[in-house]
């Protein structure tokens, strides 16, 4: 009997689909750190990352008949689900802040530790449309190949490549809106 590769979830996922918790537990142990790092980039507060990871794996258990393996790994499905979960958490946080804004102001000073500045790139990523965030987080931040992303997103590889290119441009424009892309004429003048 051969031992499956470290990233191969087939046997464990088959057990999980039959309701065997040990197989699901091994998948959780194998992928929780990667899912945690992924959601940490997308949640409004780092404290929300643990909740997001719990929701992702709860959804994996709940939807175990629907989840798809990509090259024997559940990780791409988990990452897409994590992006959707963080989007829901962000939407909920916005509604909560809007509700709090309607309340009378507090008499005491706010705790500065509650206001974490995560930088322009993270903020710009969160402002992108969901389809752009999916492509960038899967291909750039998580290192999936175009083919792997195409499988998990159920898109042709060419579509993934073109969407990734456009998403990178949009992200760069949001990070530095004053930087204009070089045209071929600019490049020729620059090289001369």
Secondary structure, DSSP 4 states (H G I P E B T S, - for coil): -PPPPTT--HHHHHHHHTT-HHHHHHHHHHHHHHHHHHHHTTSSSTTHHHHHHHHHHHHHHHTTTT---BTTBSHHHHHHHHHHHHHHHHHHHHHHHHHHHHSPPPSSPPPGGG-----HHHHHHHHS-HHHHHHIIIIIIS---HHHHHHHHT--HHHHHHHHHHHHHHHHHHH-TTPPPPPHHHHHHHH-
